[in-house]
Amino acid sequence: MSYLDIIIVLLYFSGLMLLGFYKTTSKIQTDHKGYLLAGRKLSLPGFIASLVATWYGGILGIGENVYLYGLQTWIIFGIPYYFFALLFALFFAGKIKDSNTISLPDHFYNHYGKNAGILSAIYIFILSSPAPYILSLGFLIQHFSGLPYEFSLLTVSIISICYLWKGGLSAVIRTDYMQFILMFAGFVLLLFFSHLHSNQTESTILPLPDNFLHPTGGATFQYILTWFFIALWTFVDPGFYQRCSAATSKKTAQKGIFISILFWILFDGLTFLTGMYAKLLIVDAQPVLAYIQLAELVLPSVVLGIFIAALLSVIMSTIDSYTFISATTFGRDILWRVQMNPQKKSIDEDQAVPLVKKGLIVTGMISLMLALSMPSVVKIWYTLGSVLVPGLIVPFVFSFLNKKLNVITMMVSPIIVSILWILIKNIFGNYPLNIEPFYPGIATSIIFGIFVWLKK
């Protein structure tokens, strides 16, 4: 990095802090709707910018997978998510806005009672951990600064928490505008200069592996299908739910998701093509740093600084969003719900805001421990998705069928089954019948769901 590159990165962080603290009043810090849902006034541009930017926090994991397995990345991290996001917009977004709830655990609380609401909050708290994205940014900072990895993780956590503490969701949305623009600009520049570099006669073009353009990338069909079902996570993604609740209208929520899908397709194209150039131009790249090593190879000074700021934007936009969701889940949907007296006629939800701020600290500490114990972005996604998603999907879908059900067994049993499946592999070396743990988990939930439905 040149001094000009360093200046650009410092300007990025300065802009992030300025936007994060901009127009944050004392009322926003104490009013639960203002702090947690930006006053329910989220416009269409803000909805799109925030949803799109938040989606790609594991960008280094995407680069790792593209470099190793090629087109498979688009198949497992792109297509199924477009499909389920489309279904979410068509069937759930409008109903969520009309329900006037604040969070996904709120939804479970209203439909299934306090115990189900708190249990769903525990699941969401774990699933929405920013650990995979803190991990990615820790790698990035360590690579460019030479700082120790643990110190890099701590620095990232502190930066992401400081403006959330004061501005809440409004701070997330304001910073996402800038980060949305930077992420697209950075990868367009990387693709352009990679193409120029590959056309130079002195460039060495390596052959692509045989499986690079194959949809499975050499993986089994069951593995690919598991990722497709893990994409059902979209239905219970607290980021989707939060933004639909914060939108100005249900039309804004639905239209915002439709347009976001188009931007996701565009950005996935950029990440795949740049990953392909990394495979063509770099011998034995460190997969998790494939985009960074490509940028160092092909980008001139200043442009390199812009691309680094783009990578920071992609990751930071997800860190602050998921940190805030986890804190809201811990502070409001767990602590506040446990303390709340249901016998009171009037409930002051503003009392949840200080607990959410405490949740920011708890979220930061737990995410650091997760990031240090599981140093693989894709592994974190796969493990948490396989274990916890089956316990949320079926009860969430059933909640829109207007039946009061006892769903605790439906929520707990698939988690136990999936964990046992993983433990068996750790003991004996293989999953039973070579079936991935997501399948017995979701099958258990469906079976108990049908049983409870018929019994009712």
C-alpha positions in Angstrom: 0.0 0.0 0.0 1.2 3.5 -0.9 0.6 6.5 1.3 -2.3 7.5 -1.0 -3.9 4.1 -0.5 -3.5 4.5 3.3 -5.1 7.9 3.1 -8.1 6.5 1.2 -8.6 3.8 3.8 -8.4 6.4 6.6 -10.9 8.5 4.7 -13.2 5.5 4.6 -13.1 5.0 8.3 -13.6 8.7 8.9 -16.6 8.8 6.6 -18.0 5.7 8.4 -17.7 7.4 11.8 -19.2 10.7 10.6 -22.2 9.0 9.0 -22.6 6.7 12.0 -22.8 9.6 14.5 -24.6 12.0 12.1 -27.9 13.5 13.6 -28.0 11.1 16.5 -30.2 12.8 19.1 -30.9 11.9 22.7 -34.5 10.9 21.7 -33.2 8.4 19.2 -31.0 6.8 21.9 -34.0 6.3 24.3 -37.0 5.7 22.0 -37.3 2.0 21.1 -38.9 2.5 17.7 -36.3 5.2 16.8 -33.3 3.2 18.1 -34.4 -0.3 17.0 -36.3 0.4 13.8 -35.2 3.9 12.6 -38.6 5.2 13.5 -40.2 2.8 11.0 -39.4 5.3 8.2 -36.9 3.2 6.2 -37.2 4.4 2.5 -36.9 2.2 -0.6 -33.3 3.4 -1.4 -32.2 2.9 2.2 -33.9 -0.6 2.3 -32.1 -1.7 -0.9 -28.7 -0.3 0.0 -28.8 -1.8 3.5 -30.1 -5.2 2.5 -27.7 -5.6 -0.4 -24.6 -4.4 1.5 -25.4 -6.6 4.5 -25.7 -9.7 2.4 -22.0 -10.1 1.5 -20.1 -9.8 4.8 -18.3 -13.1 4.1 -16.7 -11.8 0.9 -13.3 -13.4 1.7 -15.1 -16.8 2.2 -16.8 -16.2 -1.2 -13.3 -15.5 -2.8 -12.0 -18.7 -1.1 -14.8 -20.8 -2.5 -14.5 -19.3 -6.0 -10.8 -19.9 -6.1 -11.1 -23.5 -5.0 -14.4 -24.6 -6.6 -15.3 -22.1 -9.2 -18.9 -21.9 -10.4 -20.1 -24.0 -7.5 -20.0 -20.8 -5.4 -22.8 -19.2 -7.5 -24.8 -22.4 -7.2 -24.6 -22.7 -3.4 -24.4 -19.1 -2.3 -26.4 -17.4 -5.1 -29.3 -19.2 -6.8 -31.0 -20.7 -3.8 -30.9 -17.4 -2.0 -32.5 -15.5 -4.9 -35.2 -18.1 -5.0 -36.1 -18.0 -1.3 -35.7 -14.2 -1.1 -38.3 -14.0 -3.9 -40.7 -16.3 -1.9 -40.1 -14.2 1.2 -41.1 -11.0 -0.7 -44.2 -12.6 -2.1 -45.5 -14.4 1.0 -44.0 -12.9 4.1 -42.7 -9.3 3.7 -46.1 -7.6 3.6 -47.5 -9.7 6.5 -44.5 -8.8 8.6 -45.0 -5.1 8.0 -48.7 -5.3 8.8 -48.0 -7.3 12.0 -46.3 -4.2 13.5 -43.7 -6.4 15.3 -40.1 -5.4 15.9 -38.2 -8.6 15.6 -38.4 -12.3 14.5 -38.5 -13.5 18.2 -41.4 -11.0 18.6 -43.2 -12.9 15.9 -42.7 -16.2 17.7 -43.8 -14.6 21.0 -47.0 -13.3 19.6 -47.9 -16.6 17.9 -46.6 -19.2 20.3 -46.1 -17.6 23.6 -43.2 -16.5 25.8 -41.2 -19.7 26.0 -41.2 -20.1 22.2 -40.3 -16.5 21.8 -37.3 -16.7 24.1 -36.2 -20.0 22.6 -36.3 -18.5 19.1 -34.3 -15.5 20.4 -31.6 -17.8 21.6 -31.4 -19.5 18.2 -31.4 -16.1 16.4 -28.8 -14.7 18.7 -26.4 -17.5 17.7 -27.3 -17.5 14.0 -26.9 -13.8 13.6 -23.5 -13.7 15.3 -21.1 -11.4 13.4 -18.3 -13.8 14.1 -17.8 -15.0 10.5 -17.5 -11.4 9.3 -15.2 -10.2 12.2 -13.1 -13.2 11.2 -12.9 -12.0 7.6 -12.0 -8.4 8.6 -9.4 -9.6 11.0 -7.7 -11.5 8.2 -7.8 -8.3 6.0 -6.5 -6.0 8.7 -3.7 -8.4 9.6 -2.7 -8.8 6.0 -2.3 -5.1 5.3 -1.2 -3.8 8.7 0.9 -6.7 10.0 -0.9 -6.4 13.4 -1.5 -9.6 15.4 -4.6 -11.4 14.4 -6.2 -11.3 17.9 -5.6 -7.5 18.1 -7.1 -7.1 14.6 -10.3 -8.9 15.7 -10.5 -6.7 18.8 -10.1 -3.5 16.8 -12.8 -4.5 14.4 -15.2 -5.2 17.2 -14.7 -1.9 19.0 -15.1 0.1 15.8 -18.3 -1.6 14.8 -19.9 -1.2 18.3 -19.1 2.5 19.0 -21.5 4.2 16.6 -24.2 1.4 17.1 -24.2 2.3 20.8 -25.3 5.8 20.0 -27.3 5.6 16.7 -28.9 2.2 16.5 -30.4 1.1 13.2 -30.4 4.6 11.8 -26.6 4.6 12.0 -26.5 1.2 10.2 -28.6 2.5 7.4 -26.7 5.8 6.9 -23.3 4.0 6.7 -24.8 1.4 4.3 -25.4 4.0 1.6 -21.7 4.7 1.4 -20.7 1.1 1.6 -23.2 0.0 -1.1 -21.6 2.4 -3.6 -18.0 1.5 -2.6 -18.5 -2.3 -2.8 -19.8 -2.1 -6.4 -17.2 0.5 -7.5 -14.3 -1.6 -6.0 -15.2 -4.8 -7.7 -15.9 -3.1 -11.1 -12.4 -1.6 -10.9 -10.9 -4.9 -10.0 -12.6 -6.7 -12.9 -11.5 -3.9 -15.3 -7.8 -3.9 -14.3 -7.7 -7.8 -14.2 -8.9 -7.8 -17.8 -6.3 -5.3 -18.8 -3.6 -7.3 -17.0 -4.5 -10.6 -18.6 -4.3 -9.0 -22.1 -0.7 -8.0 -21.5 1.7 -10.2 -23.5 4.0 -10.8 -20.5 1.1 -12.1 -18.3 1.1 -15.8 -17.5 -2.4 -17.2 -18.0 -2.9 -20.5 -16.1 -5.4 -23.1 -17.2 -8.6 -23.3 -15.3 -9.1 -26.7 -13.5 -11.5 -29.1 -15.1 -14.2 -28.6 -12.4 -13.9 -24.8 -12.2 -16.9 -24.2 -14.6 -18.8 -27.3 -13.4 -21.9 -26.5 -11.3 -20.9 -28.8 -8.5 -17.2 -28.0 -8.5 -16.5 -31.7 -7.8 -18.7 -31.9 -4.7 -21.4 -34.4 -4.2 -25.0 -33.7 -5.1 -26.0 -34.1 -1.5 -23.6 -31.4 -0.4 -24.9 -29.0 -3.0 -28.5 -29.8 -2.0 -27.7 -29.2 1.7 -26.6 -25.7 0.9 -29.8 -25.2 -1.0 -31.8 -26.1 2.0 -29.6 -24.0 4.3 -30.7 -21.1 2.1 -34.1 -21.6 3.7 -32.4 -19.5 6.4 -33.7 -16.6 4.3 -37.2 -17.2 5.7 -35.9 -16.6 9.3 -33.1 -14.1 8.5 -33.5 -11.4 11.2 -32.0 -8.8 8.8 -34.9 -9.4 6.4 -37.4 -9.3 9.2 -35.9 -6.2 10.8 -35.9 -4.2 7.5 -39.4 -5.2 6.6 -40.6 -4.0 10.0 -38.7 -0.7 9.6 -39.9 0.0 6.1 -42.3 2.8 5.4 -44.9 0.5 3.9 -45.3 -3.2 2.9 -45.0 -2.1 -0.8 -41.5 -0.7 0.1 -40.5 -4.0 1.7 -41.7 -6.1 -1.2 -40.3 -3.9 -3.9 -37.0 -3.5 -2.0 -36.4 -7.2 -1.9 -37.2 -7.6 -5.7 -34.7 -4.9 -6.6 -32.1 -6.2 -4.1 -32.2 -9.6 -5.9 -31.2 -7.9 -9.1 -28.2 -6.2 -7.4 -27.2 -9.5 -5.8 -27.1 -11.2 -9.2 -25.0 -8.4 -10.5 -22.5 -8.5 -7.6 -22.3 -12.3 -7.7 -21.3 -11.9 -11.3 -18.5 -9.5 -10.4 -17.2 -11.7 -7.5 -17.2 -14.8 -9.7 -15.4 -13.2 -12.7 -12.8 -11.6 -10.4 -12.3 -14.9 -8.6 -11.8 -16.5 -12.0 -9.1 -14.0 -12.9 -7.4 -14.8 -9.5 -7.3 -18.4 -10.6 -6.0 -17.6 -14.0 -3.3 -15.2 -12.9 -2.0 -16.4 -9.5 -0.2 -19.6 -8.8 -1.0 -21.1 -5.4 -2.8 -18.1 -3.9 -3.9 -18.3 -0.3 -7.6 -19.0 -1.1 -9.1 -16.8 1.6 -7.0 -13.9 0.3 -7.6 -14.5 -3.4 -9.3 -11.1 -4.1 -6.6 -9.3 -2.1 -3.7 -11.0 -3.9 -5.3 -10.3 -7.2 -5.8 -6.6 -6.3 -2.1 -6.4 -5.3 -1.1 -7.9 -8.6 -3.2 -5.8 -11.0 -4.3 -2.6 -9.3 -2.2 0.7 -9.4 -1.8 2.9 -6.4 -5.0 4.8 -5.4 -7.2 2.2 -7.2 -5.8 -0.3 -4.7 -6.8 1.9 -1.8 -10.4 2.2 -3.3 -10.6 -1.6 -3.6 -9.4 -2.1 0.0 -12.1 0.4 1.1 -14.6 -1.6 -0.9 -13.6 -4.8 0.9 -13.9 -3.1 4.2 -17.3 -1.8 3.2 -18.6 -5.2 2.2 -17.5 -6.7 5.6 -18.2 -3.8 7.9 -21.8 -3.3 6.6 -22.5 -6.9 7.7 -20.6 -6.7 11.0 -22.5 -3.6 12.2 -25.9 -5.0 11.0 -25.5 -8.4 12.6 -23.9 -7.0 15.7 -27.0 -4.8 16.2 -29.4 -7.7 15.5 -27.6 -9.9 18.0 -27.6 -7.2 20.6 -31.3 -6.5 20.0 -32.0 -10.2 20.3 -30.0 -10.6 23.5 -31.1 -7.3 25.1 -34.7 -7.0 24.1 -35.9 -10.5 23.1 -34.2 -12.4 25.9 -33.3 -10.1 28.9 -36.3 -7.7 28.5 -38.8 -10.5 27.8 -37.6 -12.5 30.9 -37.9 -9.4 33.1 -41.2 -8.2 31.6 -44.3 -8.6 33.8 -47.1 -9.8 31.5 -49.7 -8.7 34.2 -48.9 -5.0 33.6 -51.5 -3.3 31.5 -49.0 -0.9 29.9 -45.5 -2.1 28.9 -42.8 0.5 28.4 -40.7 -0.9 25.6 -38.2 2.0 25.9 -36.8 0.1 28.9 -35.4 -2.4 26.4 -33.0 0.1 24.8 -30.4 0.1 27.7 -30.5 -3.7 27.6 -29.8 -3.7 23.9 -26.7 -1.6 24.5 -25.5 -4.1 27.1 -26.2 -6.7 24.4 -23.7 -5.0 22.1 -20.9 -5.8 24.6 -22.0 -9.4 25.1 -22.3 -9.9 21.3 -18.8 -8.5 20.7 -17.3 -10.8 23.3 -19.0 -14.0 22.2 -18.3 -13.2 18.5 -14.6 -12.8 19.3 -14.5 -16.2 21.0 -16.3 -17.8 18.0 -14.0 -16.2 15.5 -10.9 -17.4 17.3 -12.2 -21.0 17.8 -13.5 -21.6 14.2 -11.1 -20.0 11.7 -13.1 -20.7 8.6 -16.0 -18.5 7.4 -17.6 -21.3 5.3 -17.3 -23.8 8.2 -19.1 -21.4 10.6 -21.9 -20.9 8.0 -22.3 -24.6 7.4 -22.2 -25.8 11.0 -24.6 -23.2 12.4 -26.9 -23.4 9.5 -27.1 -27.2 9.6 -27.9 -27.3 13.4 -30.1 -24.3 14.1 -32.1 -23.5 10.9 -34.2 -26.7 11.1 -35.5 -25.6 14.5 -36.8 -22.3 13.1 -38.1 -22.9 9.6 -41.1 -25.1 10.1 -42.5 -23.2 13.2 -42.1 -19.9 11.3 -44.0 -21.2 8.2 -46.7 -22.7 10.4 -47.2 -19.3 12.2 -48.8 -17.9 9.0 -51.4 -20.7 9.0 -53.4 -19.1 11.8 -53.3 -22.0 14.2 -52.2 -21.8 17.8 -49.7 -24.7 18.3 -47.3 -25.9 20.9 -44.1 -25.7 18.9 -41.4 -26.2 21.6 -40.9 -29.9 20.7 -40.8 -28.9 17.0 -38.1 -26.4 17.8 -35.9 -28.4 20.2 -35.9 -31.9 18.7 -34.3 -31.1 15.3 -31.4 -29.3 17.1 -30.8 -32.4 19.3 -30.9 -34.7 16.3 -28.5 -32.5 14.2 -26.0 -32.2 17.1 -26.0 -36.0 17.7 -25.5 -36.5 13.9 -22.3 -34.3 14.1 -21.1 -36.0 17.3 -21.4 -39.4 15.6 -19.2 -38.2 12.7 -16.6 -36.9 15.2 -16.6 -40.3 16.9 -16.8 -42.7 14.0 -15.5 -40.6 11.1 -18.7 -40.5 9.0 -22.2 -39.3 9.2 -24.8 -42.1 9.6 -25.7 -43.4 6.1 -23.5 -40.5 4.8 -26.4 -38.1 5.3 -25.5 -34.5 6.1 -26.9 -33.3 9.5 -29.3 -30.8 8.1 -31.6 -33.5 6.6 -32.3 -35.5 9.8 -32.8 -32.2 11.6 -35.4 -30.7 9.2 -37.1 -34.1 8.8 -37.5 -34.3 12.6 -39.1 -30.9 12.7 -41.5 -31.7 9.8 -42.6 -34.9 11.4 -43.2 -33.3 14.8 -44.9 -30.4 13.0 -47.3 -32.7 11.2 -48.0 -34.6 14.5 -48.8 -31.4 16.4 -50.9 -30.1 13.5 -53.0 -33.3 13.4 -53.3 -33.5 17.1 -54.6 -29.9 17.2 
